Amino acid sequence: MVFVLIARLVLAAVFAVAGATKLADRAGTRKAVVAFGAPERIAGALAIALPLAELTVAGLLLPAPTALVGALGALALLALFSGAIAVSLARGKSPDCHCFGQLHSAPANWKTLARNGVLLVIAVVAFAGSVVQEPLSAVGWIGNLAGAELVALIVSGVALAVLTVGAYAFLSLMRSYGQVLTRLDRVEAALTRTGLDLESELEAPEIGLAPGTPLPFFAARAVGGEEISQTNLAESGLPTLLLFTSPHCSPCASLMPTVAEWQREHADVLSIVVASSGSPDDVRDEADELRLANVLADTDGRLAELLEANGTPSAVLIAPDGTIGSWMASGSDWIEQLVGQVLEPRQGEEQGLPLGTDAPALELPSIEGETVSLESLRGRDTLLLFWNPDCGYCRSMHDDLLAWEASANGVHPRLVVVSSGDAESTRAEAFQSLVLLDEEFAAGNAFDANGTPMAVLVDADGRIASPVVAGAEEVLAMAAGAPEPEEARARG
């Protein structure tokens, strides 16, 4: 029966931590339940009900009279969570499990399912043991404590409570700090639009090999079996981003979905090679999960040492002539800035089709399965938004875009979302506007948009009315500042 009691204590601890952390981050929990397929209209209620259920199960597992019910509740919740994860993985999706709130949140994978399997076995032990024999109480011993022992228990409990409150306060502070940084980014973007470029004063630190240095000799084999060397990096005639990462690096985990997006959306402009310091199996699993190409296992770190990469994530640009094209960019922000320098249009050149020309005549399936012709949208100004649910930049503007969509009230241009994601992930975005599916990015290419989020304004007569704009700030600014339909028709 001691083993059964230990099983109950383990489950109680897991469910207590999981429930408390989810309840402390209801916004994150809400996003997680939507990502796993819950309807948007009940996501808020589920974000409260699930952590409360976990806390209830944790409490029921401790006293002897309720141990059996608690073990049955643990089995039910674990079966529910495991089923949701298994269905998502079978569909090729890896939503963020948000298992322990802000303490630990990572994309669900088969390891997550295996961990839940272990907990299910423990729950079966707790349930079966409680059925076979009257369970021991996990709290009954408190009444047998002497005075000094009871005081020590109370002091320990208070200390644990203080530590828990402190940890929660720290997480809240970090979340607030992140919100401040986001607002500062918006302020900087607004100042940039007025002509004051704050970024111009910031230069990347001079880390690694100097630009212009010939790329040192190396030879490595990618997880797909092909050989990658310093020679064939230049065969494409494109600049190459050599990215150093690790499956066990948290900043890397946040960056890698965006890297996968870069590979898919910008293969005609930039080649990306990922060198991961993980084991070959871990590297292969990550590459398969994110559909990454050109991934090699730098398990011994020789390539990173050769290029003087002093941490992960780090990246260096290799010029088409085989020389070092940049200093080593260390950290996600500098890497994104480095990639942005390659992807941004040339100075003074507007992106998109010429103003006044007819918009491309395309037919795309809607999210409801109907075929929609872009010509059928004539009669009202239309803001075409090129979108991908897995794009990190799209994620950063999602809430603001939904808020603008809800407040437009027919005054602003009609929003039409053209998503290069699949139907399931796009439907989870909860847009109220017309949503078209374009997994091959054919519409984006036709409108000369080379990534997401990007947008272009098409007037009521089906003509191009603006350049293509890129990025959250520019897209939202176009949505909010575009002329009303009557003004656009008068202009035409």
C-alpha positions in Angstrom: 0.0 0.0 0.0 3.0 2.3 0.4 3.6 2.1 -3.4 -0.1 3.1 -3.9 0.3 6.1 -1.5 3.5 7.2 -3.4 1.6 6.9 -6.7 -1.2 9.1 -5.3 1.3 11.7 -4.0 3.1 11.9 -7.3 -0.2 12.4 -9.2 -1.3 15.0 -6.7 1.9 17.0 -7.1 1.7 16.8 -10.9 -1.9 17.9 -11.0 -1.5 20.6 -8.4 1.4 22.2 -10.3 -0.3 21.8 -13.7 -3.6 23.2 -12.4 -2.1 26.2 -10.6 0.2 27.2 -13.4 -2.6 27.0 -16.0 -4.9 29.0 -13.8 -2.2 31.7 -13.4 -1.9 32.0 -17.2 -5.5 31.7 -18.5 -4.7 33.5 -21.7 -2.1 30.9 -22.6 -4.3 28.1 -21.6 -7.1 29.5 -23.7 -4.8 29.5 -26.8 -3.8 26.0 -26.1 -7.3 24.5 -25.9 -8.2 26.3 -29.2 -5.0 24.9 -30.8 -6.1 21.4 -29.8 -9.5 21.9 -31.5 -11.8 23.3 -28.9 -14.5 25.7 -30.2 -13.5 29.3 -29.8 -16.8 30.1 -28.0 -16.1 27.8 -25.1 -12.4 28.2 -24.9 -12.6 30.8 -22.1 -14.7 28.5 -20.0 -12.4 25.5 -20.6 -9.4 27.6 -19.7 -10.9 27.9 -16.2 -12.6 24.5 -16.0 -9.5 22.4 -16.9 -7.1 23.8 -14.2 -9.9 23.7 -11.6 -10.5 20.0 -12.5 -6.8 19.3 -12.1 -6.6 21.1 -8.7 -9.8 19.1 -7.6 -8.2 15.8 -8.5 -5.0 16.8 -6.6 -7.1 17.5 -3.5 -9.1 14.3 -3.8 -6.0 12.1 -4.1 -4.7 13.0 -0.6 -7.4 11.9 2.0 -8.2 8.2 2.2 -12.0 8.5 1.8 -11.7 10.3 -1.5 -8.6 8.6 -2.9 -10.5 6.3 -5.2 -12.5 9.1 -6.8 -9.3 11.2 -7.2 -7.5 8.3 -8.9 -10.5 7.8 -11.2 -10.4 11.6 -12.0 -6.7 11.4 -12.7 -7.3 8.5 -15.1 -10.0 10.4 -16.9 -8.0 13.6 -17.3 -4.9 11.9 -18.5 -6.9 9.8 -21.0 -8.5 13.1 -22.3 -5.1 14.9 -22.6 -3.4 11.9 -24.2 -6.3 11.5 -26.7 -6.1 15.1 -27.7 -2.4 15.0 -28.2 -2.5 11.7 -30.2 -5.2 13.1 -32.6 -3.2 16.3 -33.2 0.0 14.3 -33.9 -1.8 11.9 -36.2 -3.0 15.0 -38.2 0.6 16.3 -38.4 0.0 19.1 -35.9 2.2 19.9 -32.9 0.3 22.6 -30.9 1.8 24.0 -27.7 0.7 21.7 -24.9 0.9 24.4 -22.2 1.1 21.5 -19.8 2.6 23.5 -16.9 1.6 27.0 -17.9 4.5 29.5 -18.0 6.8 27.0 -16.0 7.1 24.7 -19.0 5.3 25.0 -22.4 6.5 23.4 -25.6 5.1 21.9 -28.8 3.4 18.6 -28.1 5.2 15.6 -29.6 5.5 11.8 -29.1 7.7 12.4 -26.0 4.8 14.3 -24.5 2.5 11.4 -25.2 5.0 9.0 -23.7 5.2 11.1 -20.5 1.4 11.0 -20.3 1.6 7.2 -20.7 3.9 6.9 -17.7 1.4 9.0 -15.7 -1.4 6.9 -16.8 0.4 3.8 -15.5 0.9 5.5 -12.2 -2.8 6.5 -12.1 -3.8 2.8 -12.8 -1.7 1.7 -9.9 -3.3 4.3 -7.6 -6.8 3.3 -8.8 -6.3 -0.4 -8.6 -4.6 -0.2 -5.2 -7.4 1.9 -3.8 -10.0 -0.7 -5.1 -8.2 -3.7 -3.7 -7.5 -2.4 -0.2 -8.6 0.6 1.9 -6.2 3.4 1.0 -3.8 5.1 3.4 -4.4 8.7 4.1 -1.7 11.1 2.9 -2.7 13.7 5.4 -3.9 11.7 8.4 -0.4 11.7 10.0 -0.7 15.5 10.7 -2.9 14.8 13.6 -0.2 12.6 15.3 2.4 15.3 15.3 3.8 16.7 18.5 3.9 20.4 19.2 7.4 21.1 17.9 6.8 18.9 14.9 3.6 20.7 14.1 5.3 24.1 14.4 8.0 22.9 12.0 5.4 21.7 9.5 3.6 25.1 9.7 6.8 27.0 9.2 7.7 24.8 6.2 4.3 25.3 4.7 4.5 29.1 5.1 8.0 29.0 3.5 6.8 27.0 0.6 3.8 29.4 0.1 6.2 32.4 0.1 8.4 30.7 -2.5 5.3 29.9 -4.6 4.0 33.5 -4.4 7.5 34.7 -5.2 7.8 32.5 -8.3 4.4 33.6 -9.5 5.3 37.3 -8.9 8.5 36.7 -10.9 6.7 35.2 -13.8 4.1 38.0 -13.8 7.0 40.5 -13.8 8.6 38.8 -16.8 5.2 38.8 -18.6 4.8 42.5 -17.9 8.4 43.1 -19.1 7.6 41.3 -22.3 4.5 43.5 -22.8 6.6 46.6 -22.3 9.1 45.4 -24.9 6.3 44.8 -27.4 4.9 48.3 -26.8 8.4 49.8 -27.2 8.7 47.9 -30.5 5.5 49.6 -31.7 6.7 53.0 -30.6 10.0 52.5 -32.5 8.0 51.4 -35.6 5.8 54.5 -35.4 8.9 56.8 -35.0 10.5 55.0 -38.0 7.5 55.8 -40.1 8.0 59.5 -39.3 11.6 59.3 -40.5 13.3 58.8 -37.2 15.2 55.4 -37.5 16.2 54.3 -34.0 17.7 51.1 -35.4 20.2 52.9 -37.5 22.3 53.6 -34.4 22.4 49.9 -33.5 25.1 47.7 -35.0 25.6 44.0 -34.5 28.5 43.1 -32.2 31.6 41.9 -34.1 31.5 38.2 -33.2 33.1 35.4 -35.2 35.0 35.5 -38.5 35.3 38.9 -40.2 33.1 39.5 -43.3 35.1 38.8 -46.4 37.0 35.8 -44.9 36.9 32.7 -47.1 34.6 30.1 -45.5 36.8 27.4 -43.9 36.7 23.9 -45.3 34.2 21.5 -43.7 32.2 18.5 -44.7 29.1 17.2 -42.9 26.2 14.9 -43.7 22.7 16.1 -43.3 20.0 14.1 -41.6 18.5 13.2 -45.0 21.8 11.6 -46.1 23.1 14.3 -48.4 26.5 15.8 -48.0 26.9 19.5 -47.2 30.3 21.2 -47.5 31.6 24.7 -48.0 31.7 24.1 -51.7 28.1 23.2 -52.4 26.8 26.1 -50.2 27.6 28.4 -53.1 26.0 26.1 -55.8 22.6 27.7 -55.5 23.9 31.2 -56.2 22.0 32.5 -53.2 23.2 33.8 -49.9 23.2 31.1 -47.3 22.3 31.5 -43.6 24.2 29.0 -41.5 22.2 28.6 -38.3 23.6 27.0 -35.1 20.9 25.6 -32.8 20.1 22.9 -30.3 17.0 20.9 -29.6 17.5 21.6 -25.8 17.7 25.4 -26.2 14.5 27.3 -25.2 15.2 30.4 -27.4 16.0 28.0 -30.3 12.6 26.2 -29.8 10.9 29.6 -30.1 12.8 30.5 -33.2 12.7 27.3 -35.2 9.1 27.5 -36.4 10.0 30.8 -37.9 13.1 29.3 -39.5 11.0 26.6 -41.1 8.7 29.4 -42.4 11.7 31.2 -43.9 12.8 28.0 -45.6 9.4 27.5 -47.2 8.6 31.1 -48.1 11.9 32.5 -49.1 13.8 29.6 -50.8 14.1 31.7 -54.0 16.0 34.4 -52.1 17.8 32.8 -49.2 19.2 29.3 -48.5 19.1 28.2 -44.9 21.3 25.4 -43.4 20.7 24.4 -39.8 23.6 22.9 -37.8 22.2 21.4 -34.6 24.3 20.3 -31.6 21.8 17.6 -30.5 22.1 13.9 -31.0 21.4 12.6 -34.5 18.0 11.2 -33.3 17.0 14.4 -31.6 18.0 16.5 -34.7 16.1 14.1 -37.0 13.0 14.3 -34.8 13.0 18.1 -34.8 13.6 18.3 -38.5 10.7 15.9 -39.2 8.4 17.7 -36.8 9.0 21.2 -38.3 9.6 19.9 -41.9 13.0 21.5 -41.9 15.4 21.0 -44.9 19.2 21.1 -45.0 19.7 20.0 -41.3 22.9 18.5 -40.1 23.9 17.1 -36.7 26.9 19.0 -35.4 26.9 16.8 -32.3 30.6 17.4 -31.4 30.3 21.1 -32.1 33.2 21.2 -34.5 31.4 23.3 -37.1 30.3 25.8 -34.5 33.8 26.0 -33.2 35.2 26.4 -36.7 32.9 29.4 -37.4 33.4 30.8 -33.9 29.7 30.5 -32.9 29.7 31.0 -29.1 26.2 29.9 -28.3 22.8 29.0 -29.6 20.9 30.3 -31.5 23.6 31.9 -33.6 23.8 32.5 -37.4 26.2 33.8 -40.0 25.6 34.8 -43.6 27.6 33.1 -46.3 27.9 35.1 -49.5 27.3 33.4 -52.9 31.1 33.6 -53.6 31.8 31.4 -50.6 33.1 34.1 -48.2 31.8 35.1 -44.8 29.0 37.7 -45.4 28.3 39.0 -41.9 29.5 38.9 -38.3 28.0 36.1 -36.3 24.5 37.1 -35.2 24.0 35.8 -31.6 20.4 35.5 -30.3 17.0 35.5 -32.0 16.7 39.3 -32.4 20.0 39.7 -34.2 19.2 36.6 -36.4 15.9 38.0 -37.4 17.5 41.4 -38.2 20.1 39.6 -40.3 17.5 37.7 -42.3 15.4 40.9 -42.7 18.4 42.6 -44.3 18.4 39.9 -46.9 14.7 39.7 -47.5 13.8 43.4 -47.5 13.3 45.0 -50.9 16.2 47.2 -52.2 16.3 50.8 -51.0 13.7 52.9 -52.8 12.0 50.0 -54.5 8.4 49.3 -53.7 7.3 45.7 -53.6 4.2 44.5 -55.4 2.5 44.9 -58.8 2.4 48.4 -60.5 -0.4 50.6 -59.2 -3.5 50.7 -61.3 -2.9 47.4 -63.0 -5.6 44.7 -62.9 -5.3 42.3 -60.0 -4.4 38.7 -61.0 -7.5 36.6 -61.9 -7.2 33.7 -59.4 -9.6 31.1 -58.0 -8.9 29.7 -54.5 -10.9 27.4 -52.2 -12.5 29.1 -49.1 -12.2 27.6 -45.7 -15.8 26.3 -46.1 -14.7 24.4 -49.3 -16.3 26.7 -51.9 -14.2 28.0 -54.9 -13.9 31.8 -54.8 -12.8 33.9 -57.8 -10.9 37.1 -56.9 -12.9 38.8 -59.6 -16.0 38.2 -57.6 -14.8 40.5 -54.9 -15.2 43.6 -57.0 -17.6 46.3 -55.9 -15.8 47.2 -52.7 -12.2 47.9 -51.7 -10.5 44.8 -50.5 -7.5 44.3 -48.3 -5.8 41.0 -49.3 -3.8 39.7 -46.3 -1.3 36.9 -46.9 -1.2 34.9 -43.7 0.3 31.7 -42.2 -0.8 30.4 -38.7 2.7 29.0 -38.1 4.4 32.4 -38.9 5.8 34.0 -35.7 5.2 37.5 -37.1 1.6 36.6 -37.8 1.2 35.4 -34.3 2.5 38.7 -32.9 -0.3 40.6 -34.6 -3.2 38.1 -34.4 -5.0 39.7 -31.4 -4.7 43.2 -32.8 -6.0 42.0 -36.2 -9.0 40.4 -34.6 -9.7 43.5 -32.7 -9.5 45.7 -35.8 -11.7 43.2 -37.7 -14.4 43.4 -35.0 -14.3 47.2 -35.0 -14.3 47.8 -38.8 -18.1 47.7 -39.1 -18.1 47.9 -42.9 -16.3 51.3 -42.9 -12.9 50.0 -43.8 -11.9 47.9 -46.7 -13.2 44.3 -46.7 -10.6 42.0 -45.2 -9.9 38.8 -47.2 -7.3 36.4 -45.5 -5.3 34.3 -47.9 -3.7 31.6 -45.7 -0.8 29.3 -46.7 -1.5 27.1 -43.7 -3.8 24.1 -43.7 -7.6 24.3 -43.1 -7.5 23.2 -39.5 -4.9 25.6 -38.2 -6.4 28.4 -40.3 -9.9 27.8 -38.9 -8.4 28.0 -35.4 -7.5 31.6 -36.1 -11.2 32.5 -35.7 -11.3 35.1 -38.5 -14.8 36.5 -39.2 -13.8 37.7 -42.7 -13.6 35.6 -45.8 -10.7 33.2 -45.6 -9.1 31.5 -48.6 -6.6 28.7 -48.6 -3.4 28.9 -50.6 -1.0 26.2 -49.3 1.2 26.5 -52.3 1.4 30.4 -51.9 0.4 30.8 -55.5 -1.6 34.0 -54.8 1.3 35.5 -52.8 3.7 34.9 -55.7 1.1 36.3 -58.2 0.9 39.5 -56.2 4.7 39.7 -55.7 4.4 39.1 -52.0 7.3 37.0 -50.7 6.3 36.2 -47.2 3.8 36.6 -44.3 2.2 38.7 -43.0 1.9 40.9 -46.1 -1.0 42.8 -47.5 -2.1 44.7 -50.6 -5.1 46.9 -51.3 -7.3 46.1 -54.3 -9.9 48.8 -55.2 -13.5 48.2 -56.1 -12.7 47.9 -59.8 -10.2 45.1 -59.2 -7.1 47.2 -59.6 -3.9 47.3 -57.5 -4.3 50.3 -55.2 -1.2 50.0 -53.0 2.3 48.5 -52.8 2.6 45.3 -50.9 3.4 46.0 -47.3 5.1 43.6 -44.9 5.1 43.1 -41.2 2.5 43.5 -38.4 2.9 47.3 -38.0 2.7 48.1 -41.7 -0.3 45.7 -42.3 -2.3 47.1 -39.4 -1.4 50.7 -40.4 -2.7 50.0 -44.0 -5.9 48.4 -42.5 -6.6 51.3 -40.2 -5.5 54.1 -42.6 -6.8 52.9 -46.0 -9.4 55.2 -47.6 -13.1 54.4 -47.3 -14.7 52.7 -50.3 -16.4 56.0 -51.5 -13.1 57.8 -51.4 -11.3 55.0 -53.2 -13.9 55.0 -56.0 -13.7 58.8 -56.3 -9.9 58.5 -56.5 -10.2 55.9 -59.3 
